[in-house]
Amino acid sequence: MYALKTPLNIVERGFLRSAISGLNQSARLRRFVTTAM
């Protein structure tokens, strides 16, 4: 069980990190668009 849980945890963490970075990028883009306007 533990051996299966560890890779899943790593994948989950990577997915969370990518989702967070995507949110940050979209927020930055939105801020840039509002400043340009």
Rosetta constraint file for C-alpha pairs under 8 A:
AtomPair CA 1 CA 5 HARMONIC 6.14 0.50
AtomPair CA 2 CA 6 HARMONIC 6.25 0.50
AtomPair CA 3 CA 7 HARMONIC 7.45 0.50
AtomPair CA 4 CA 8 HARMONIC 6.68 0.50
AtomPair CA 5 CA 9 HARMONIC 6.06 0.50
AtomPair CA 6 CA 10 HARMONIC 6.35 0.50
AtomPair CA 7 CA 11 HARMONIC 6.15 0.50
AtomPair CA 8 CA 12 HARMONIC 5.99 0.50
AtomPair CA 9 CA 13 HARMONIC 6.06 0.50
AtomPair CA 10 CA 14 HARMONIC 6.17 0.50
AtomPair CA 11 CA 15 HARMONIC 6.11 0.50
AtomPair CA 12 CA 16 HARMONIC 6.13 0.50
AtomPair CA 13 CA 17 HARMONIC 6.12 0.50
AtomPair CA 14 CA 18 HARMONIC 6.14 0.50
AtomPair CA 15 CA 19 HARMONIC 6.07 0.50
AtomPair CA 16 CA 20 HARMONIC 6.09 0.50
AtomPair CA 17 CA 21 HARMONIC 6.12 0.50
AtomPair CA 18 CA 22 HARMONIC 6.04 0.50
AtomPair CA 19 CA 23 HARMONIC 6.24 0.50
AtomPair CA 20 CA 24 HARMONIC 6.22 0.50
AtomPair CA 21 CA 25 HARMONIC 6.12 0.50
AtomPair CA 22 CA 26 HARMONIC 6.20 0.50
AtomPair CA 23 CA 27 HARMONIC 6.11 0.50
AtomPair CA 24 CA 28 HARMONIC 6.11 0.50
AtomPair CA 25 CA 29 HARMONIC 6.10 0.50
AtomPair CA 26 CA 30 HARMONIC 6.05 0.50
AtomPair CA 27 CA 31 HARMONIC 6.13 0.50
AtomPair CA 28 CA 32 HARMONIC 6.14 0.50
AtomPair CA 29 CA 33 HARMONIC 6.16 0.50
AtomPair CA 30 CA 34 HARMONIC 6.18 0.50
AtomPair CA 31 CA 35 HARMONIC 6.12 0.50
AtomPair CA 32 CA 36 HARMONIC 6.08 0.50
AtomPair CA 33 CA 37 HARMONIC 6.19 0.50
